[in-house]
Amino acid sequence: MHQRQNCAPHFAEIVVDFEPAAEGFVFEVAEGLAVAYEPAGDLPRFFAAVAEGIKEQLGLPEHGVEAATKVVLRQVRAEAFGSHELAFKIAGYLAARKALEQSAMPRV
């Protein structure tokens, strides 16, 4: 008997928008965001972890980000195996890093 092994211990997929804010750091979950995941009670912790990962990346000294930022969580995908707070924190961290990289690119 062969059992398939999943080597990836973390799974989180997010889509976020970065926008200017009046002041500070603002994190919002898009109105009407629906996520097919059980138990649904885990989702607020996952969302908070996304915000934590984004704030951590933006706060790194090498970025020098002082501008007010609003982040809107638009889409989320989670799976029963591998989705947990750390996975969502990492996803937020990587999303912010990608946004910073794209914002540093020269505009044509």
N, C-alpha and C positions, 0 to 999 in steps of 0.2 A: 504494500500500500504506500502510495506517495502522498505526502502532505505538502502543500505549497506553503512556503515560508515567506512572510513579508518582512523584508529587511528594513523597511522605513518605519521607525518608531514614532515619527511625528507627521501629522497631517493637518493642514489648515490652508484654506484658500480664501483670499479676500480681495475685494476691489474697493479702493478708497480714492476719494478726491481730496486734493490739497487746495485750499483757497486762502486768500488773505482774511485776517480777522481784525476786529476793532482793537483788541489787545489780548495778550497772553496766548495760551493754548486752549483751543476749544475742540472737543471731540463729540461728534453726534452720530447717532445711528439713524440712517435714512428712514423716514416715515413709511410704514408699511413693509419694512424688510421682513421677509419670510424665510425661515431656514428650516429645511427638512432634517431635523436632528432630534433624537431622544436620548436622554431626558432634556427637555426644553429648559429646565431649571439651570442647566450648565451654561446656557448661552450668555447671560449677563456677565459671568466670570470670563468667558472667552472674549467678549467685547472689551471688557476692562483690560484684559491682557494685551489686546491689540493696541489700545491707547497707551499703555505702559511701554510697549516696545517702540512705538513711534516717538514718544517723548524722550526715551532713552537715546535713540539715534540722533534726534534733533539737538539734544543737549550735549553731545560730544564736543569737547573744546575745539577740535580740528575743523568743525563746520562753521563755528562762529555765527550760528543762526540766532538772531535776536528779533527777527520779524515776528509779528503776531501771526499765528497759523490756525486755521480751522480745518479739521479733517472730518470728512463725512464717510462713514462706512456704508457702502452701497450694496455689496453682495458678499455672502459668506457661504462657504461649503465646508461641512464637517462630516466626519465618518465615525462610526462607532469604535473602530480600531484606529488608534493613533491620534485622535483629536483630543487635545487637553490644553490647559492654560499655557504651558510652555510653548506648544506649537503655535498658538495664536500670538504670543509675545514675539516669537521669532518672525512670524509673518509680518507683523507691524513694523518691526525693526528693519526688515528687508524692504518693505514698501517705502519707508521713509528714506532709506539709503538710495533706492532707485530714483525717487523723486528728486533728491538732492543732486544726484549725478546728472539727471536730465536738465535740471535748472542751471547747472554749471556749463552745459554745452553751448557753444556759440550759436546764435540764431542767424539764419540765412535770410 
